[in-house]
Amino acid sequence: MKRFAYPTIHVHDLNAAVKTYSELLGIKPFQRDAESCFFALQHCGLKLAVSGDVEGVAGLTFTDSVPQPLSLSETLGVPIDVIVDADWSPPTTDTPAVDHVVIQSTDAEATRELYQDQFGLRLALDKVFESRKMRILFFRISGVTLEVSGSLGSEEPSGDRLWGLAYRVRDIDASRSRLTASGFDVSEVRDGMKPGTRVATVRRETHGVPTLLIGDPSRD
C-alpha cells in the first residue's frame, strides 16, 4: 500500500452527519453528493456514506499502484478498498488530521500478518500487556496510525472490527471550547498516554464513532 486514503463512516442521515462533522472538524466538506460527503484533512480524508447499517466506522481505503479487489475473508472482516489515487485539495496547516484509527482484533497475530506482511505497512509498535490480556500494535502509513487492540487468549474466530477515530488538532483547548459552545459533550482535557500530549474525549454526537481529540506539539 502506498498511502492511507480515508476511513468511511456509515450514517443514517447525511444532512445531520455533515452538519455534525463540519462542526467537529471545523471545516467545510470538500465534495458532496446525494449519498456521501468527503472532508479533506491532513494526510488523508474522511468519508461519510449513507447506509441502513449501524452507524460507525465502516471501512478503510488505501491507495496503491493498481486497484485490488479484496474480500472480507481476506481482510479479517474489515471492508477494505484499494484505489489508484485520491484527489483532494491541500488543506491549511490548521486543518485537523486523522491521528489514528482503532481496530479491535480477536487474533492480533493474524492482523499483524495482514497489515505488515501482506499490505507492507510499517509495524511501529508490538507490545503485550499481560495484566490487561492485550496485545497492542501500531502500523504507520503516510502520517496515519492504525492502532490494533488484540485480546490475548480469545477463543473467538479470527476477526477484526473497526472501532474509533482520533483527530490531531493544533490547539486542543480552543478546539474543546469551540465544540462545547456548539453543544458537543466533550470531556475535560487530560494528559495523554504519549508524553507531552493532551487529549479530550468527544462523548456523543459523533454518529456511533468513539472519538478522541489529541494535542501533540511535537507534530505541529
C-alpha positions as CSV (number, residue, x, y, z in Angstrom):
1,M,0.0,0.0,0.0
2,K,1.3,3.5,-0.9
3,R,-1.0,5.7,1.2
4,F,-3.9,5.7,3.6
5,A,-6.7,7.5,1.7
6,Y,-9.6,7.7,4.2
7,P,-11.9,5.9,6.7
8,T,-15.5,5.7,5.8
9,I,-18.3,6.4,8.4
10,H,-21.7,5.0,7.8
11,V,-24.5,7.4,8.8
12,H,-28.3,7.3,8.6
13,D,-29.0,11.0,8.0
14,L,-26.4,12.6,5.7
15,N,-27.5,16.1,6.3
16,A,-27.3,15.8,10.1
17,A,-23.9,14.0,9.8
18,V,-22.5,16.7,7.5
19,K,-23.5,19.3,10.0
20,T,-22.0,17.3,12.9
21,Y,-18.7,16.7,11.2
22,S,-18.4,20.2,9.8
23,E,-18.7,21.5,13.4
24,L,-16.5,18.7,14.8
25,L,-13.6,19.2,12.3
26,G,-14.1,23.0,12.0
27,I,-14.0,22.8,8.1
28,K,-16.4,22.6,5.2
29,P,-16.8,19.5,3.1
30,F,-14.6,19.1,0.1
31,Q,-17.1,17.1,-2.0
32,R,-20.7,16.0,-1.6
33,D,-23.4,14.2,-3.5
34,A,-26.7,12.7,-2.5
35,E,-25.3,9.6,-0.8
36,S,-21.9,10.7,0.5
37,C,-19.7,13.5,1.7
38,F,-15.9,13.9,1.8
39,F,-13.7,16.0,4.0
40,A,-10.1,16.8,3.2
41,L,-7.8,16.6,6.3
42,Q,-4.1,16.5,6.9
43,H,-2.5,13.3,5.5
44,C,-5.9,11.7,4.4
45,G,-9.6,12.3,4.0
46,L,-12.8,11.4,5.8
47,K,-15.8,10.0,4.0
48,L,-19.4,9.9,5.3
49,A,-21.7,7.5,3.5
50,V,-25.4,6.9,3.8
51,S,-26.2,3.3,5.0
52,G,-29.0,1.4,6.7
53,D,-26.4,-0.4,8.7
54,V,-25.4,0.5,12.2
55,E,-23.7,3.9,12.3
56,G,-19.9,4.0,12.9
57,V,-16.6,3.5,11.2
58,A,-17.3,1.0,8.4
59,G,-14.3,0.8,6.1
60,L,-10.8,1.7,5.2
61,T,-9.5,2.9,1.8
62,F,-5.8,2.8,0.7
63,T,-4.1,3.8,-2.5
64,D,-1.7,1.6,-4.5
65,S,-0.3,1.3,-8.0
66,V,-3.3,-0.8,-9.1
67,P,-6.8,-1.3,-7.6
68,Q,-7.2,-4.5,-5.7
69,P,-10.5,-6.3,-5.1
70,L,-10.4,-7.6,-1.5
71,S,-13.0,-9.9,0.1
72,L,-14.0,-9.7,3.7
73,S,-12.4,-13.2,4.2
74,E,-9.1,-11.8,3.1
75,T,-9.3,-8.7,5.4
76,L,-10.5,-10.4,8.6
77,G,-13.9,-8.9,8.2
78,V,-12.9,-5.3,7.8
79,P,-14.2,-3.7,4.5
80,I,-11.0,-2.5,2.7
81,D,-10.8,-0.8,-0.7
82,V,-7.7,-0.1,-2.7
83,I,-7.8,2.7,-5.2
84,V,-5.2,4.1,-7.6
85,D,-5.3,7.6,-6.3
86,A,-7.1,10.0,-4.0
87,D,-7.7,13.6,-5.2
88,W,-8.4,16.4,-2.8
89,S,-7.2,20.0,-2.3
90,P,-4.3,20.6,0.1
91,P,-5.7,21.6,3.5
92,T,-4.4,24.5,5.5
93,T,-1.9,23.9,8.4
94,D,-4.8,24.4,10.9
95,T,-6.8,21.6,9.4
96,P,-7.1,18.6,11.8
97,A,-5.5,15.3,10.9
98,V,-6.6,11.7,11.5
99,D,-4.1,10.7,14.1
100,H,-5.1,7.1,14.4
101,V,-7.8,4.6,13.6
102,V,-8.6,2.0,16.2
103,I,-9.2,-1.7,15.2
104,Q,-10.3,-4.3,17.7
105,S,-9.0,-7.8,17.0
106,T,-9.6,-11.3,18.3
107,D,-6.3,-12.5,16.8
108,A,-3.6,-9.9,16.8
109,E,-1.1,-12.2,15.0
110,A,-3.4,-12.7,12.1
111,T,-3.9,-8.9,12.0
112,R,-0.1,-8.3,12.0
113,E,0.3,-10.7,9.1
114,L,-2.4,-8.9,7.1
115,Y,-1.1,-5.3,7.6
116,Q,2.6,-5.9,7.8
117,D,3.3,-9.0,5.6
118,Q,0.6,-8.6,3.0
119,F,0.0,-4.9,2.9
120,G,3.5,-3.8,3.7
121,L,2.7,-1.3,6.4
122,R,5.4,-0.4,8.9
123,L,5.0,-2.0,12.3
124,A,5.9,0.8,14.8
125,L,4.9,-1.0,18.0
126,D,4.1,-4.5,19.1
127,K,3.7,-4.8,22.8
128,V,1.9,-7.3,25.1
129,F,0.2,-6.2,28.3
130,E,-0.2,-9.4,30.3
131,S,-2.1,-7.7,33.1
132,R,-4.7,-6.5,30.6
133,K,-4.6,-9.6,28.5
134,M,-4.0,-7.3,25.5
135,R,-1.5,-7.1,22.6
136,I,-1.3,-3.6,21.1
137,L,0.1,-3.0,17.6
138,F,0.7,0.3,15.8
139,F,1.0,0.3,12.0
140,R,2.1,3.6,10.3
141,I,1.4,4.7,6.8
142,S,1.5,8.2,5.3
143,G,1.2,10.0,8.6
144,V,-1.7,7.9,10.0
145,T,-1.5,5.1,12.6
146,L,-3.7,2.0,12.6
147,E,-3.9,1.0,16.3
148,V,-4.8,-2.6,16.8
149,S,-6.1,-3.8,20.2
150,G,-5.9,-7.6,20.3
151,S,-7.3,-9.8,23.0
152,L,-4.9,-12.5,24.3
153,G,-6.3,-16.0,24.6
154,S,-9.5,-15.2,22.8
155,E,-11.5,-18.3,21.7
156,E,-13.5,-16.4,19.2
157,P,-12.7,-16.9,15.4
158,S,-10.1,-14.6,13.9
159,G,-11.7,-11.3,13.0
160,D,-11.3,-7.6,13.3
161,R,-13.7,-4.7,13.9
162,L,-13.3,-1.1,13.2
163,W,-14.0,0.9,16.4
164,G,-12.9,4.6,16.7
165,L,-11.0,7.6,15.4
166,A,-8.6,10.1,16.9
167,Y,-8.0,13.5,15.4
168,R,-4.9,15.6,16.0
169,V,-5.7,19.3,16.5
170,R,-3.3,22.3,16.7
171,D,-4.9,23.8,19.8
172,I,-6.8,21.3,21.9
173,D,-8.1,23.9,24.4
174,A,-9.5,26.1,21.7
175,S,-11.0,23.0,20.0
176,R,-12.7,21.9,23.1
177,S,-14.1,25.4,23.8
178,R,-15.4,25.6,20.3
179,L,-17.1,22.2,20.4
180,T,-18.7,22.7,23.9
181,A,-20.0,26.1,22.7
182,S,-21.6,24.2,19.7
183,G,-23.3,21.7,22.1
184,F,-20.9,18.8,21.9
185,D,-20.3,16.7,25.1
186,V,-16.5,16.8,25.4
187,S,-14.5,15.7,28.5
188,E,-12.0,17.9,30.2
189,V,-8.6,18.0,28.6
190,R,-6.2,15.5,30.3
191,D,-2.7,14.2,29.8
192,G,-2.4,11.6,27.0
193,M,-0.6,8.2,27.0
194,K,2.2,9.7,24.9
195,P,4.4,12.1,27.0
196,G,3.7,15.7,26.1
197,T,0.3,15.0,24.6
198,R,-3.1,16.2,25.9
199,V,-6.4,14.6,24.9
200,A,-10.1,15.0,25.3
201,T,-13.0,12.6,24.5
202,V,-16.0,13.6,22.4
203,R,-18.6,11.5,24.2
204,R,-21.6,11.9,21.9
205,E,-22.9,13.5,18.7
206,T,-20.4,11.5,16.5
207,H,-22.8,9.1,14.8
208,G,-21.6,6.0,16.5
209,V,-17.8,6.7,16.4
210,P,-15.8,6.7,19.6
211,T,-13.8,9.9,19.1
212,L,-10.7,11.4,20.7
213,L,-9.0,14.7,20.2
214,I,-5.2,14.9,20.6
215,G,-3.0,17.9,21.0
216,D,0.6,16.9,20.2
217,P,3.0,19.8,19.9
218,S,5.8,17.5,18.7
219,R,3.9,17.0,15.5
220,D,2.6,20.6,14.8
